[in-house]
Amino acid sequence: MRSSPTKTSASFAKASASFAEASEATAPAPVCAAAGAVPHYVRSIAPYQGGRPIEEVATELGCKPESIVKLASNENPLGMPAAARAAATAALADAGRYPDGNGAALKAALSQRLNVPPSWLTVGNGSNDILELAASLMLAPGASCVYSQHSFAVYALATQARGARAIVTPAHELGHDLAAMRAAIDADTRLIYIANPNNPTGTLLAGEALQDFLKSVPPEVVVVLDEAYNEYLPPHLQYDSLAWVRRHPNLIVSRTFSKVYGMAGLRVGYGVAQHDMTDLLNRIRQPFNVSTVAQAAARAALDDTAFVRSSVELNERGRTQLTQALAAMGLELAPANGNFVLVRIGPAAAVFQQLLKCGVIVRPVANYGLPQWLRVTVGLPEENARFLLELPGAIAAAAAET
């Protein structure tokens, strides 16, 4: 039986459409002319590389995610406090509404805890948001930013994204050389980043040295003191940086709920600065940058001092567990003042890959100018033990490959 003209035309149209779709899928994408108009300093940015996700590594190895030990991203192995989890769950009931863009309740809780006015507080999508806000406020082409070699990668990224000039001072014993940083301040310098304790090296500056440095910085230069790991310091090493904010209108102290409070996945942090500086930061802050769930969890976490104490104590024991065992292996260690240990391995990239094959994720830090070192987060006792068990074999396997 002969097909009708109508059916033949429909079949032909359908086949033509399928052919066109296939051709379009395999054809090269058109060149994005707009990409060429993007500033060269943005196009040359190397994206931030975080620790490998557990699910990704488990898929590669063909194993269950719960068999993977992740000691790569300086997360709290206890997770978030139960009270914060309950508050986050309750806050989901209002997830259909926009969050409080000003973070009034969270600011009120922080104000009471820190003894600073609410008008001195900026809430951020993690403390990383505060670092970026400072860069947006102070940096542009024609300005410069001073930071140390081996300091947090976001300082370089934030500087480059604004087209500013980076002045990177050589590290002293893996940490900040404040004298060199002061000498590096130029006429166009508008921003300085200091991490204390420093990530990824774990080095720590004494409070007295920081005070002297702040006194010497020109008033038109903003200093960001990044205290993401501040809560892990023992009492005899702590200092009152918020008292310095009262004396220095050009100082911003940034802190986070991602570390000791165990809320890395919720992204909430804050900055403390005097009113005028905070007002400017909030003018350029994105609206609704911290979710309702994150704000509620952060308020609950602030009240859970027992959880913070348990986290710090667990970290101290785990840090000792790691440092003693690594030293017994004859490996060189950097000072450990956070919730991580930096260890000199030698062929670090190869050892990292061998550990991955064993289901242990750590952090290579070649991008920080430390190609022979690995950063290891302090985990639960059994996670630390798993890493220490697998490490000698990984070193031997890496050596056999070279």
Helices and strands as residue ranges (DSSP letters): H 5-26, H 33-37, H 40-43, H 54-61, G 65-67, E 69-70, H 82-91, G 92-94, H 104-114, G 118-120, E 121-124, H 127-138, E 144-148, H 153-161, E 165-169, H 178-184, E 189-195, H 207-216, E 222-226, G 230-232, G 235-237, H 241-247, E 251-256, G 264-266, E 269-272, H 275-284, H 292-303, H 305-328, E 332-333, E 340-344, H 348-357, E 360-361, E 363-365, G 366-368, E 370-377, H 381-401
